[in-house]
Amino acid sequence: MPRFSANLSMLFTEHDFLDRFDAAAKSGFVGVEYIAPYDHEPETVAARLKQNGLVQVLFNLPPGDWAKGERGIAVLPDRINEFRKGVDTAITYAKALGCSQVNCLAGIAPKNVDHASLETVFIENLRFAAEKLKAAGIKLLIEPINTRDIPGFFLTNTKQALDIIERVGSDNLYLQYDIYHMQIMEGDLARTIEANLGRIAHIQLADNPGRHEPGTGEINCPFLYEHLDRIGYAGWVGAEYKPKAGTVEGLGWFREFAVGKSAAASCGE
């Protein structure tokens, strides 16, 4: 069965950020991810990981001013220097946290700039970041996001992301495939994942509609777990959803998974 990581930007928000590491470990997670660690010193975050025996699975390059609605700056022509400084910052944190991959949020497209110009900026920024991160031993990922939750987001589907990866031409640029976002934008989840398995470095999961726990919506999550095993997906699956009634109360799907995994281990499977 897949390895699940807890997204601490959405799960365990009943606690302050640094205390979410403890809560995730107590609930049985061994990996964590989140939007960004930059509000805390890298040594502080690293200490929480170590105390709880957790793996840092993923975080994003600096995404701009999140509180003001920014969702990445990689396509913004007037933020190139900021983006590139952010790559250095991310490398510093990734090394301190033992994190082997970071995601680049493309950002919301400004209305006064044509698509082709934004794509050129995005591609050049990705070439720069992929090279610097490769030298540091860190993978670079890009993530398509649905335009219902983030209207105007630049990167919106698998084909567009793969086309951009091809144009960047780096062997250090991968796809982050979010099941929730892509169910909204394109569907055909299992076939798309299988067809592009070699380019997918990370998967995230929430059910639809509502972006709640697995099992609350239309997505056949157990089927997808088995499918990922069947096709040989070896990465993590990030639990990135909005709990309907508290994080711990909504972890029945995860406890069921953990029990099943323990039973399989006891049978020598």
RAJO-V437767 format. One record per residue. SS is DSSP state (a for helix, b for strand, c for the rest). BURIAL is + if it has 16 or more other C-alpha atoms within 10 Angstrom, else -. D_CENTER is the distance of its C-alpha to the mean C-alpha in Angstrom with 1 decimal. Layout:
ss->(SS/SS)
burial->(BURIAL/BURIAL)
d_center->(D_CENTER/D_CENTER)
This chain:
ss->(c/c/b/b/b/b/b/c/c/c/c/c/c/c/c/c/a/a/a/a/a/a/a/a/a/a/c/c/c/c/b/b/b/c/c/c/c/c/c/c/c/a/a/a/a/a/a/a/a/a/a/a/c/c/b/b/b/b/b/b/c/c/c/c/c/a/a/a/c/c/c/c/c/c/c/c/a/a/a/a/a/a/a/a/a/a/a/a/a/a/a/a/a/a/a/a/a/c/c/c/b/b/b/b/c/c/c/b/c/c/c/c/c/c/a/a/a/a/a/a/a/a/a/a/a/a/a/a/a/a/a/a/a/a/a/c/c/c/b/b/b/b/b/c/c/c/c/c/c/c/c/c/b/c/c/c/c/a/a/a/a/a/a/a/a/a/a/a/c/c/c/c/b/b/b/b/b/b/a/a/a/a/a/a/a/c/c/c/a/a/a/a/a/a/a/c/a/a/a/b/b/b/b/b/b/c/c/c/c/c/c/c/c/c/c/c/c/c/c/c/a/a/a/a/a/a/a/a/a/a/a/c/c/c/c/b/b/b/b/c/c/c/c/c/c/c/c/a/a/a/c/a/a/a/a/a/a/a/a/a/a/a/a/a/a/a/c/c/c)
burial->(+/+/-/+/+/+/+/+/+/+/+/+/+/-/-/-/+/+/-/+/+/+/+/+/+/-/-/-/+/+/+/+/+/+/+/+/+/-/-/-/-/+/-/-/+/+/-/+/+/-/-/+/-/+/+/+/+/+/+/+/+/+/+/+/-/-/-/-/-/-/+/+/+/+/+/+/+/-/-/+/-/-/+/+/-/+/+/+/-/+/+/-/+/+/-/+/+/-/+/+/+/+/+/+/+/+/+/+/+/-/-/-/-/-/-/-/-/+/+/+/+/+/+/+/+/+/+/+/+/+/+/+/+/+/-/-/+/+/+/+/+/+/+/+/+/+/+/-/-/-/-/+/+/+/+/+/+/+/-/-/+/+/-/+/+/-/-/+/-/+/-/+/+/+/+/+/+/+/+/+/+/+/+/+/+/-/-/-/+/-/-/-/+/+/-/-/+/-/+/+/+/+/+/+/+/+/+/+/-/-/+/+/+/+/-/+/-/-/+/-/+/-/-/+/+/-/+/+/-/-/-/-/+/-/-/+/+/+/+/+/+/+/+/-/-/-/+/+/-/+/-/-/-/+/-/-/+/+/-/-/-/-/-/-/-/-/-/-/-)
d_center->(18.8/15.1/13.7/11.8/10.0/10.5/8.4/11.3/10.9/11.9/13.7/16.9/17.5/21.1/21.0/20.7/17.5/19.0/20.6/17.4/17.0/20.5/19.8/16.8/19.0/22.0/20.3/19.6/16.0/15.9/12.4/10.4/7.3/7.6/8.0/10.7/13.6/16.2/18.5/19.5/21.2/19.3/22.1/21.7/18.1/19.0/22.0/20.1/18.0/21.3/23.2/21.0/20.4/16.6/14.3/11.7/8.8/6.3/6.8/7.6/11.1/13.6/13.0/16.7/18.3/15.9/19.0/20.8/18.3/16.8/13.3/13.3/16.5/16.1/18.5/21.0/24.2/25.5/22.5/22.4/23.9/21.5/18.5/20.1/21.0/17.5/16.7/19.4/18.1/14.7/16.7/18.9/16.2/14.4/17.9/18.9/16.1/16.2/12.6/12.6/9.6/8.2/6.4/9.3/9.6/12.9/14.6/17.3/20.2/23.4/26.3/28.9/27.3/27.5/24.5/25.8/26.0/22.5/21.3/23.5/22.1/18.5/19.7/21.7/19.0/16.7/19.7/20.4/17.0/16.7/20.2/19.9/16.8/18.5/21.5/19.6/18.2/14.5/12.4/11.1/8.5/8.8/7.4/10.4/10.7/13.9/16.9/18.1/15.7/15.6/18.9/19.3/15.8/16.6/14.1/14.6/14.9/14.6/18.0/17.5/14.5/16.5/19.5/18.0/16.8/20.4/22.0/20.2/21.7/19.7/19.1/16.2/14.0/11.6/9.7/6.2/7.8/7.3/10.6/11.6/11.4/13.1/15.6/16.7/17.0/18.3/18.5/19.7/16.5/18.1/20.0/17.3/15.1/18.3/19.6/16.6/15.8/16.8/14.3/11.1/9.5/6.5/6.7/5.9/9.2/11.7/15.3/17.1/19.1/18.2/14.5/16.1/16.2/16.4/20.1/20.8/20.6/21.2/18.6/20.2/17.6/20.1/20.9/17.4/17.1/20.5/19.6/16.7/19.3/22.0/20.3/19.3/15.5/15.1/11.5/9.6/8.6/6.6/9.2/8.0/11.5/14.7/17.3/20.6/22.9/21.4/18.7/21.2/23.2/20.4/19.4/22.1/19.8/18.3/21.8/23.1/20.6/21.6/25.3/25.1/23.5/26.3/28.9/27.9/28.1/31.5/32.8/31.9/29.3)
